[in-house]
Amino acid sequence: MSRLSRGELEAVLANALLRFEKEQLGRGPVEIKAFLIENIVLIMAHGVLTAEETALLAVPQGPALVRQIRHQLLEASRSRLVSIVQGATGCPVRSVLSDIDVPASDCVFVFILDERLDERYDWR
């Protein structure tokens, strides 16, 4: 296994999730960052709403619809997301969590791994 620094692996994961978002939704977020904390991969994205999702905000049920659609997309893509994170980290993924703050256009992905990355890569 190649010895990536924490920053390098964070960049790999952020770029992989950016590509995933572009493929799934036709565009990626304006900003995306990944953080590695022990056995947690945290990915935060800002500016995630598509033009269609933004248009939905004008109707009363719009924000709820956007959250529901995003939740369904996550469930439909769960195995692909797990594959992306496992491929980059080399660690099995135990849990995948995600949520979106529709008015702020912010989204978070949390992957809980079966192994601590700081120990696997000997980051001190």
C-alpha positions as CSV (number, residue, x, y, z in Angstrom):
1,M,0.0,0.0,0.0
2,S,1.3,3.5,-0.9
3,R,2.0,5.8,2.1
4,L,-0.3,8.8,1.6
5,S,-0.2,11.7,4.0
6,R,-3.4,12.7,5.7
7,G,-3.8,15.7,3.4
8,E,-3.2,13.6,0.3
9,L,-5.9,11.0,1.3
10,E,-8.3,13.8,2.2
11,A,-7.8,15.3,-1.3
12,V,-8.3,11.9,-2.9
13,L,-11.6,11.4,-1.1
14,A,-12.9,15.0,-1.7
15,N,-12.1,14.6,-5.4
16,A,-13.8,11.2,-5.6
17,L,-16.9,12.6,-4.0
18,L,-16.9,15.6,-6.3
19,R,-16.8,13.2,-9.3
20,F,-19.6,11.2,-7.8
21,E,-21.8,14.3,-7.4
22,K,-21.1,15.4,-10.9
23,E,-22.0,12.0,-12.3
24,Q,-25.1,11.7,-10.2
25,L,-26.5,15.2,-10.4
26,G,-24.8,16.8,-13.4
27,R,-22.8,19.2,-11.3
28,G,-20.7,19.2,-8.3
29,P,-20.6,21.4,-5.2
30,V,-19.0,24.8,-5.3
31,E,-16.7,23.7,-2.4
32,I,-15.9,20.3,-1.0
33,K,-13.5,19.2,1.8
34,A,-12.7,15.9,3.4
35,F,-11.5,15.3,7.0
36,L,-10.1,12.1,8.5
37,I,-10.7,11.6,12.2
38,E,-9.6,8.3,13.6
39,N,-12.0,5.9,11.9
40,I,-14.3,8.6,10.5
41,V,-14.3,10.1,7.0
42,L,-16.2,13.4,7.1
43,I,-16.9,15.1,3.8
44,M,-18.5,18.6,3.8
45,A,-19.8,20.2,0.6
46,H,-21.2,23.7,0.0
47,G,-23.2,24.9,-2.9
48,V,-24.7,21.5,-3.7
49,L,-28.1,22.3,-5.0
50,T,-28.8,21.9,-8.7
51,A,-30.8,24.6,-10.6
52,E,-33.8,22.3,-10.4
53,E,-33.5,21.9,-6.7
54,T,-33.1,25.6,-6.2
55,A,-36.3,26.2,-8.2
56,L,-38.1,23.8,-5.9
57,L,-37.4,26.0,-3.0
58,A,-40.0,28.4,-4.3
59,V,-42.9,26.0,-3.4
60,P,-44.0,25.2,0.1
61,Q,-43.0,21.5,0.0
62,G,-39.8,22.2,-2.0
63,P,-37.2,21.8,0.8
64,A,-38.8,18.6,2.0
65,L,-38.9,17.3,-1.6
66,V,-35.2,18.1,-2.1
67,R,-34.3,16.3,1.2
68,Q,-36.4,13.3,0.2
69,I,-34.8,13.1,-3.3
70,R,-31.3,13.4,-1.9
71,H,-32.0,10.7,0.7
72,Q,-33.3,8.3,-2.0
73,L,-30.3,9.0,-4.2
74,L,-28.0,8.2,-1.3
75,E,-29.7,4.9,-0.7
76,A,-29.6,4.0,-4.4
77,S,-25.9,4.8,-4.5
78,R,-24.8,3.4,-1.2
79,S,-22.8,0.5,-2.6
80,R,-21.0,2.9,-5.0
81,L,-20.1,5.3,-2.2
82,V,-18.9,2.5,0.0
83,S,-16.7,1.2,-2.9
84,I,-15.2,4.7,-3.4
85,V,-14.3,5.1,0.2
86,Q,-13.0,1.6,0.7
87,G,-11.0,1.8,-2.5
88,A,-9.3,5.1,-1.4
89,T,-8.7,4.1,2.3
90,G,-8.3,0.3,2.1
91,C,-10.6,0.0,5.0
92,P,-14.1,-1.6,5.2
93,V,-16.9,0.9,5.7
94,R,-19.2,0.1,8.6
95,S,-21.8,2.9,8.2
96,V,-22.7,5.6,5.7
97,L,-24.6,8.7,6.9
98,S,-25.6,11.8,5.0
99,D,-27.7,14.9,5.5
100,I,-28.4,18.2,3.7
101,D,-29.3,21.6,4.9
102,V,-31.4,22.7,2.0
103,P,-31.6,26.5,2.7
104,A,-27.8,26.7,3.2
105,S,-27.1,24.4,0.2
106,D,-24.7,22.4,2.5
107,C,-24.3,18.6,2.5
108,V,-22.3,16.3,4.7
109,F,-21.3,12.6,4.2
110,V,-20.0,10.6,7.1
111,F,-18.3,7.2,6.6
112,I,-17.5,5.2,9.7
113,L,-14.7,2.7,9.0
114,D,-13.8,-0.6,10.7
115,E,-10.3,0.6,11.2
116,R,-8.6,3.8,12.4
117,L,-6.8,5.5,9.5
118,D,-4.3,7.3,11.8
119,E,-3.1,3.9,13.0
120,R,-3.2,2.2,9.5
121,Y,-1.1,5.0,8.0
122,D,0.9,5.7,11.2
123,W,0.0,9.4,11.2
124,R,1.2,11.2,14.3
